[in-house]
Amino acid sequence: MIKNLVAATALILLSSFVAPLPADVKNYFNIAEEQSFDNLHYKLSWSSHPAENYYKQEYLPAGETSEHFDHMLVMDFAITEATVSQLIQQKKVELEKQKPSDPIINYELYEKAGELMLDFILSDSSSGSLNIVEHNIYRYRSYTDKAGHKGVLLIGISERAYGKNIKAFLTALKGTRIKQLNKFAGYKIPDIEIKP
């Protein structure tokens, strides 16, 4: 199965009741645990601090899991001296390496107001047939959080289709890809503050 490669965030959703997070999910960014984008509501479902300078959070709609989702928002923050261009280049190299085993993979790079956006699609056919197709939009920006940590913030949105739904997903994507890119380009990023 393909790895989840996305990173994203969304508008704050206010709620009169918020269920507690599972014990192993930590809100490293000190932002709302519920987020919203494009009329979908997401809840913080998973987080990780895999390296001293790197933090990840995933948000999913109710009823979806990291192993089988239709939509996901993710936010990553790396405390680093690397530039946005350097990190984009690393991602492009990674995508190019996957091309021999993924005939669907393609990507476009855009620049907007000091940010770089990577729009890409990839797939998994490890079972011998096309199992999963995933469309991702990443936004990369240089960022200093409210605590003064400097680095690169990556937010993204991911959409997946499985098995018999893939053909319709790809057909629809031809008409919605640019619209979705523009919507996500205008998405308001919450102000994070790393709290290890």
C-alpha positions in Angstrom: 0.0 0.0 0.0 1.3 3.5 -0.8 2.4 5.6 2.1 0.4 8.6 3.1 2.5 11.4 1.6 0.3 14.4 2.5 0.5 17.2 4.8 -2.3 19.7 5.5 -4.3 22.0 7.7 -7.6 23.8 7.7 -9.9 26.5 9.2 -10.7 26.2 12.8 -14.1 24.6 13.6 -15.8 25.6 16.8 -17.9 22.9 18.4 -19.9 22.6 21.6 -18.6 19.1 22.2 -15.2 17.8 21.3 -14.5 14.1 22.0 -11.1 13.5 23.6 -8.2 12.4 21.5 -6.9 8.9 21.8 -4.1 8.7 24.5 -1.3 8.3 21.9 -2.3 11.3 19.8 -0.6 14.5 20.9 -1.4 18.0 19.6 2.1 19.2 19.0 1.0 22.3 17.1 -1.3 23.7 19.8 -4.1 24.4 17.2 -7.7 23.3 17.1 -8.1 19.5 17.0 -11.0 20.0 14.6 -10.4 21.5 11.1 -12.4 22.2 8.0 -11.7 22.5 4.3 -14.0 22.5 1.3 -17.2 21.7 3.4 -15.5 18.6 5.0 -14.8 18.4 8.7 -11.8 16.7 10.0 -10.5 15.7 13.5 -6.9 15.2 14.6 -6.4 11.4 14.3 -2.7 10.8 14.4 0.5 12.7 15.3 4.2 11.9 15.3 7.5 13.4 16.4 9.8 11.0 14.6 12.9 13.3 14.8 14.0 16.0 17.2 13.3 18.7 14.5 10.2 17.1 12.8 6.5 17.0 13.7 3.5 15.6 11.8 -0.3 15.7 12.4 -3.0 14.0 10.4 -6.7 15.0 10.3 -9.5 12.7 9.0 -13.3 12.9 8.6 -15.4 10.8 11.0 -15.4 7.1 10.1 -12.2 7.2 8.0 -8.8 5.7 9.0 -5.2 6.3 8.0 -5.2 2.9 6.4 -8.4 3.5 4.3 -9.4 7.1 3.8 -11.1 9.2 1.1 -9.9 12.6 2.4 -7.1 13.7 4.7 -5.5 16.9 5.9 -2.0 16.8 7.2 0.5 19.4 8.5 4.2 18.9 8.9 6.8 21.2 10.4 10.5 20.8 10.1 12.8 23.0 12.2 15.6 23.3 9.6 17.9 25.6 7.7 16.9 23.9 4.4 15.0 26.1 2.0 11.6 25.5 0.6 13.2 24.9 -2.8 15.5 22.3 -1.4 12.7 20.4 0.2 10.6 20.6 -3.0 13.6 19.2 -5.0 13.9 16.3 -2.6 10.2 15.5 -3.1 10.6 15.7 -6.9 13.5 13.3 -6.7 11.3 10.9 -4.7 8.5 11.1 -7.2 10.9 10.5 -10.1 12.3 7.4 -8.4 8.7 6.0 -8.1 7.9 6.4 -11.8 9.3 3.1 -13.0 6.8 1.3 -10.7 4.0 3.8 -11.0 2.8 4.6 -14.5 0.2 7.0 -13.3 2.5 9.3 -11.4 2.8 12.9 -12.5 3.2 16.3 -10.9 3.1 20.1 -11.5 4.9 22.8 -9.5 3.4 26.2 -8.9 4.5 29.4 -7.1 2.2 31.7 -5.2 3.0 34.6 -2.9 6.3 33.2 -1.7 5.0 29.6 -1.4 5.7 26.7 -3.6 2.8 24.3 -4.4 3.3 20.7 -5.6 0.3 19.1 -7.2 0.8 15.4 -7.8 -0.9 12.1 -8.4 0.4 8.6 -7.6 -1.0 5.1 -7.4 -0.4 1.6 -6.0 -0.7 -1.6 -8.0 1.3 -4.0 -5.7 -1.4 -6.7 -6.0 -1.0 -6.8 -9.8 -3.9 -4.4 -10.5 -4.5 -0.8 -9.7 -5.7 -0.7 -6.1 -5.4 2.9 -5.0 -5.0 6.3 -6.7 -4.1 9.3 -4.6 -4.2 13.0 -5.5 -2.2 15.4 -3.3 -1.7 19.1 -3.1 1.3 20.3 -1.0 1.9 23.9 0.1 5.5 24.6 1.3 6.4 27.8 3.0 9.2 29.2 5.2 7.8 29.6 8.6 8.5 30.8 12.1 6.1 29.5 14.7 4.8 31.5 17.7 7.5 30.1 19.9 10.2 31.3 17.5 11.1 27.9 15.9 12.2 28.5 12.2 11.9 26.1 9.5 9.6 24.9 6.7 5.8 24.3 7.1 4.1 21.9 4.7 0.4 21.5 4.6 -1.5 19.3 2.2 -4.7 17.7 1.2 -5.1 14.2 -0.1 -8.0 12.4 -1.9 -8.0 8.7 -2.6 -10.0 6.3 -4.7 -9.9 2.5 -4.4 -10.6 -0.4 -6.9 -13.7 0.0 -8.9 -14.0 3.7 -8.0 -10.7 4.7 -9.6 -11.9 5.2 -13.1 -14.7 7.7 -12.1 -12.2 9.4 -9.7 -9.7 10.0 -12.5 -12.4 11.2 -14.9 -13.7 13.7 -12.3 -10.2 14.8 -11.4 -9.7 16.1 -14.9 -12.4 18.7 -14.3 -11.8 19.5 -10.7 -8.0 19.5 -10.3 -7.4 23.2 -11.0 -10.4 24.2 -9.0 -9.2 22.3 -6.0 -5.7 23.7 -6.4 -7.1 27.2 -6.4 -9.2 26.5 -3.3 -6.3 25.1 -1.4 -4.0 28.0 -2.5 -6.4 30.3 -0.7 -6.7 28.2 2.4 -6.0 30.0 5.7 -3.2 28.3 7.7 -3.6 28.4 11.4 -0.7 29.8 13.5 1.1 26.9 15.0 3.2 26.8 18.2 5.4 23.8 18.8 4.9 22.3 22.2 6.9 19.1 22.5 
